[in-house]
Amino acid sequence: MSFVIGMNTVGTSLSEQKIKKRQKSRAIKRLEAIHKHGILHNDIQEENILINDNGDIYLIDFGMASRADTKKKRKLFREEQSNILTC
């Protein structure tokens, strides 16, 4: 997973295009990766998931992110996963 700093847009937000099943799976894997490091995004929505021309997924806007405790982490993961699946 890439770590991008700056204001340049790396792709198109999901709100501007229809997400494919494969891309949803990739977004969930990205979410799992940050959760494994004890970070909760806390603001997963279409506008915060970008897709570049190669189909790579980027989670952006970690302004509301927080460190996770185990119960909160599991609950929020299910909620964020559901948000991705309903995009």
C-alpha positions as CSV (number, residue, x, y, z in Angstrom):
1,M,0.0,0.0,0.0
2,S,1.3,3.5,-0.8
3,F,1.5,6.3,1.6
4,V,0.8,9.6,-0.2
5,I,1.4,13.0,1.3
6,G,0.1,16.1,-0.4
7,M,-2.9,17.6,-2.1
8,N,-2.6,16.1,-5.6
9,T,-5.4,13.7,-6.5
10,V,-4.2,10.3,-7.3
11,G,-7.4,9.0,-8.9
12,T,-11.1,9.4,-9.3
13,S,-13.4,9.1,-6.3
14,L,-16.0,6.4,-6.1
15,S,-18.7,9.0,-6.2
16,E,-17.7,9.7,-9.8
17,Q,-17.8,6.1,-11.0
18,K,-19.2,2.7,-10.3
19,I,-17.0,0.5,-8.2
20,K,-16.4,-3.0,-9.5
21,K,-16.6,-6.1,-7.2
22,R,-12.8,-6.6,-7.5
23,Q,-12.2,-3.0,-6.5
24,K,-14.5,-3.4,-3.5
25,S,-12.4,-6.4,-2.4
26,R,-9.2,-4.4,-2.8
27,A,-10.7,-1.5,-0.8
28,I,-11.6,-3.9,2.0
29,K,-8.0,-5.3,1.9
30,R,-6.6,-1.8,2.3
31,L,-9.0,-1.3,5.2
32,E,-7.8,-4.5,6.8
33,A,-4.2,-3.5,6.4
34,I,-4.6,-0.2,8.3
35,H,-6.7,-2.0,11.0
36,K,-3.9,-4.5,11.5
37,H,-1.6,-1.6,12.3
38,G,-4.1,-0.4,14.9
39,I,-5.5,2.5,12.9
40,L,-9.2,3.2,12.4
41,H,-10.1,5.4,9.5
42,N,-13.5,6.5,11.0
43,D,-14.7,8.2,7.8
44,I,-15.0,5.6,5.1
45,Q,-17.3,6.9,2.3
46,E,-17.2,7.0,-1.5
47,E,-15.4,10.4,-1.5
48,N,-12.5,9.0,0.6
49,I,-11.7,6.0,-1.7
50,L,-9.9,6.8,-4.9
51,I,-9.2,4.6,-7.9
52,N,-6.4,5.5,-10.4
53,D,-6.3,4.6,-14.1
54,N,-4.7,1.2,-13.2
55,G,-7.5,0.3,-10.9
56,D,-5.4,0.8,-7.8
57,I,-7.3,1.8,-4.6
58,Y,-6.3,4.6,-2.3
59,L,-7.9,5.4,1.0
60,I,-7.6,9.1,1.7
61,D,-8.6,11.7,4.4
62,F,-7.3,10.2,7.6
63,G,-8.2,13.4,9.5
64,M,-10.7,11.5,11.7
65,A,-8.4,8.4,12.1
66,S,-7.7,7.1,15.6
67,R,-5.9,4.3,17.3
68,A,-8.0,1.2,17.9
69,D,-9.0,-0.8,20.9
70,T,-10.0,-4.4,19.9
71,K,-13.8,-4.1,20.4
72,K,-14.0,-0.8,18.6
73,K,-11.8,-2.0,15.9
74,R,-14.0,-5.0,15.1
75,K,-17.2,-3.0,15.2
76,L,-15.9,-0.2,13.0
77,F,-14.4,-2.7,10.5
78,R,-17.8,-4.3,10.0
79,E,-19.4,-0.8,9.6
80,E,-16.7,0.4,7.2
81,Q,-16.7,-2.9,5.2
82,S,-20.5,-2.5,4.9
83,N,-20.0,1.1,3.6
84,I,-17.6,-0.2,0.9
85,L,-19.9,-3.0,-0.1
86,T,-22.9,-0.7,-0.6
87,C,-20.9,1.8,-2.8
